[in-house]
Amino acid sequence: MSSFDTLASVTSRISINIEKVIEGKPDVVRTAVTVLLAEGHLLIEDVPGVGKTMLSKALARSIDGTVKRIQFTPDLLPSDVTGVSIYNRDTRQFEFRPGGVFANVVVGDEINRASPKTQSALLECMEERQVTVDGTTYELQPPFMVIATQNPIEMEGTYPLPEAQRDRFMARVSMGYPLPRAELAMLDSHSAANPLDDLEPVADAAEIAKLIDIVHSVHVSEPVKQYAIDITSATRRSPELRLGASPRASLHLVRAARAHAALETRDYVIPDDLQTLAVPVLAHRLITGLEAQMGGRSAEQIVTSLLRSIPVPEPVSSSDRAG
Amino acid sequence: MKESLGESSKIAFLGWLATVGTSACFLPTITNQSYFFYGASVTGLLVLLGIGLRLLRTPALLVVAAQLVTLAEMLILGFGEKLELGVLPTKATVTGLRDIVDSGMTVASEYAAPAPASAGLTMLVLVAIGVVGVLVDFFAAGVRRVPLTGLPLLTMYTVPVTALPDGVPFYGFLPGAVAYVALLLADERDRLSHWGRLVSRSTPGRESTAMDTSGLLATGRRVSVIAISTAVVLPIFIPAFSSSFLDGDRGTGPGTGDGPQLSFDDPMVSLASSLRRPEPVDLLTVSSDVVPDYLRLVVLDEPGPNAWRANPLDLGDTIPVSNALPRPTGVSDDVEPEQRQMTIGATAEFPQNSSWLPVPFFSQYVAIDSGWGYVPRDQTVTATTETSAAGLSDYKVTYSQSMPTREQLAAAGEVPADVRDEFAAVPADVPPGIERYARAVTSGAETPYDAAVLLQDFFRDSEEFTYDLDAAYGYGYESMTEFLQERRGFCQQFAATMAMMARTLGIPSRIVVGFLEPERRDDDGAYVITSDNVHAWPELYFEGAGWVRFEPTPGVGATLPSWAPRAVEPTASPTGPTPSLPTGRDLTEDPRTDRPTETPGAGATDGSGGGTGSAPSKGWLVLLAVVALALAPMALRRGIRRARLSGPIGAAEAAESAWLELRDHIRDLRLPWTGSMTPRARERAVTGLLMGDGEGLAALNRLTLSVERSRYAASPSTGADPASDAVTVMASVSQAAERGQRVRALLLPSSLVPDLRRAWESLLQSRRSSAPTPE
């Protein structure tokens, strides 16, 4: 249990640190930390100016590891992301110069502005956690986390992530507008100087790697796994959805739930973890059908209503005895 | 309601075992125990039918309907006659069945247990077992409310419990109880294993395919073994009310207990019970100048399959006894009656509620207080008011002892048609063997009188017939064949069979219940009639002589009537609880003994320990049954709670059981516990019911954690005690509930009530979607 206490103290330090700059969004911060511990990648999608970049930078800054920020633009090349081999005249050898992706935390700003070719270079790194340039494979050091931001409003000159690419992200969060009081506090704290400058790292990469190991020890019981599959398969059957969740979504859901349980110092996953994470983990992978679009129902709403219809795993069979 | 048919069939089979086991409770009440196997096969067929129909996904209520129809058809095939196409009942079948049921009712009401076997009784028992079997099947396998199967089983069990004065012996209780417990265990185990949290004891850490419920099962077995053995053993040490506690003031009935309060309500039954008394009691004292004749109480003249019955009496036809009584039917005017007198006194043991007054045949005057009427048809005296016999004082009877002669009987004329119609009628379903027997015995007889003497001789031949008070069969014509084969019995079989054989020969006959010639007491010379003198004999009608007494019963020391002697007198009278013959026929003066003081009502307290032989009065029984039924849900609910909170030993099972108990408790209070929720969500919902009770909230939190860990964690142990936490939470919920809710939860726990509508809907749903549905 003590390892979980360590985990709790470290993560709360991180959360508190982030909340110094992102006021009034504890849920979003929590999800971000969850994804970090679950070795996933986070997609932050929202309108401009609500603190997407701020969040990703704050998270990156809180970890005393290497942090790189890649501003995605239409002319960004894949080699800018992965790195490039250049000829060193002194040594008369090709030398690998690592790209932006070689870091513990990579902040991909406005990922939808880059060309599909560059996007897919990043996404391949995300999935494989390694980079291959000129036949040489370079491992990316754990922890490795990509925090990408995306602007859903701006359409001109953007290349929105295709469904298959979105599937690589463990979770998507939306910042949403801050509450008036939080916004007021923000005006006070941000007007003087950039608060990010004062942010001190509270955990180092090795510590995070240890926390990730702790998360691995969280027990997922058979019924909970079944419940996860029930949830994802329900999205595939739902008539309101054109595309359901992939098996990778099931995997991500359980991994995120493990991290979520560990954050609550629990060494086992409960269905409540899955319920909490279902929307952030699943919604961005789903494509709503025409009817749902006409009815104004978002993927989030559909997932929420599906959750209500799926019975939680219990030791009794008939529905009326369910407790 | 998605469950495998294998499980449901297993439950159905256990339900069948429970029904058959419980039907063993009838074993001590019926002499012929073949019903047990019929019952087992009939219910077995019904259960198989149920399993088959459920395989076809038939709705539960339709299954019940089909089973009931099948039960009815099986009974029709087994007991009905005159069927259309061999299977369809006709009007005649229905009438026949009704007669069989009536006769079964008669047997059930007339006989002390064990009742003689009869088609009617067997059918009634089979109907009961069949209906209970269908209900058990419905509750157990149809709607899966297994605890409810206890209700029909209990109902069936109460029948022999009320019929047997000493209760049902252990072998009538054990099989049913064990099978019921097995059924409950199987069901609970089944429900727990539906969901697969898989902790195996043998291989810790490895997950197997079925939930390990062995700990639960072992505990369940232990608890049930203790409960059942306590139920069997405990009553031995606990003083119980005697059944007389339940008696109404006139509540008397069939019984063969140690000290039955005699009654003549049902003459034949009380006859048997009075003869079986271990110690005879004095009933009547008779002062007479000659040896008193047989005293008659009541006449039975309607033969039935199981018993002879008295003709319904119309009090309007009676003649006040203070009047001069008419000459008995058929006694010719040539006979000049003598005028003898006897004074009869009743002792305290004489039934205070007797509807009949013992008088000799051919009574002319009875000097007694009003309240008694003479029945000219039967030559008996009956009470015309309810309380006539209470405080019965001595009464003097003037009577004639004139006896018919053999010549007179041999020369008897044609029997009048009305007497023949009334007293020589032979029911259609009398076994033909009886007439054949009668003809064989009386072959060579020239007159009815000769035939009657031959019949009497046939029975009196004590080499052939043995006097046996323990003969188990009845005296209706259904058991006569058996009696003629076994050749054992006592006066009621002898009298009834001789009377019936006489009827098959065309001689009008009837049975009289009364008293043998009394003994003479040594000390004061009075004649004393004891309970051993109670007797039954046939009377045959001969025109001119009227009703003539015959004495077919051997071994009671009764002398043969002078008008029907026998070629060879038996040399010695066999042993038996019989009065010895009065030694002297001396004509000493009536010694006028002190008559026993009469204390009305004393008999009720004096009957050596209360009438254990009497059946409890019906009102009490109904009340008791209603109370028992009303309390049954509460008792059942308590039993379930105890089993849940004290039974399981494993931490996981204990937490699950406590959680289930909390759920049922909340449902009992009619508070919401619906839908599918995680333990935490449920905790939040229940928190609202606790009205901020801190202790309850803490216990609820611990209980939730226990359940959560038991379901989802790698190791379920939390060190908490889920049972005591559940008790705390339930107390807290109860406290927050209203008083009415609490009372209702106690008496009508709704968690027991099957939600039939829901079961019905889910059945319909499962029928509609034959494709696999979302789990």
Chai-1 contact restraints between the chains, C-beta under 6 A:
chainA,res_idxA,chainB,res_idxB,connection_type,confidence,min_distance_angstrom,max_distance_angstrom,comment,restraint_id
A,H219,B,A714,contact,1.0,0.0,6.0,A-B,restraint_1
A,S221,B,Y712,contact,1.0,0.0,6.0,A-B,restraint_2
A,E222,B,G196,contact,1.0,0.0,6.0,A-B,restraint_3
A,V224,B,Y712,contact,1.0,0.0,6.0,A-B,restraint_4
A,Y268,B,Y712,contact,1.0,0.0,6.0,A-B,restraint_5
A,Y268,B,A713,contact,1.0,0.0,6.0,A-B,restraint_6
A,I270,B,E708,contact,1.0,0.0,6.0,A-B,restraint_7
A,I270,B,Y712,contact,1.0,0.0,6.0,A-B,restraint_8
A,P271,B,T678,contact,1.0,0.0,6.0,A-B,restraint_9
A,D272,B,T678,contact,1.0,0.0,6.0,A-B,restraint_10
A,D272,B,R680,contact,1.0,0.0,6.0,A-B,restraint_11
A,P311,B,S676,contact,1.0,0.0,6.0,A-B,restraint_12
A,V312,B,S676,contact,1.0,0.0,6.0,A-B,restraint_13
A,V312,B,T678,contact,1.0,0.0,6.0,A-B,restraint_14
A,E314,B,W195,contact,1.0,0.0,6.0,A-B,restraint_15
A,P315,B,L192,contact,1.0,0.0,6.0,A-B,restraint_16
A,P315,B,W195,contact,1.0,0.0,6.0,A-B,restraint_17
A,P315,B,E656,contact,1.0,0.0,6.0,A-B,restraint_18
A,V316,B,R191,contact,1.0,0.0,6.0,A-B,restraint_19
A,S317,B,E3,contact,1.0,0.0,6.0,A-B,restraint_20
A,S317,B,H194,contact,1.0,0.0,6.0,A-B,restraint_21
A,S318,B,M1,contact,1.0,0.0,6.0,A-B,restraint_22
A,D320,B,D755,contact,1.0,0.0,6.0,A-B,restraint_23
A,D320,B,R758,contact,1.0,0.0,6.0,A-B,restraint_24
A,A322,B,S676,contact,1.0,0.0,6.0,A-B,restraint_25
A,G323,B,R663,contact,1.0,0.0,6.0,A-B,restraint_26
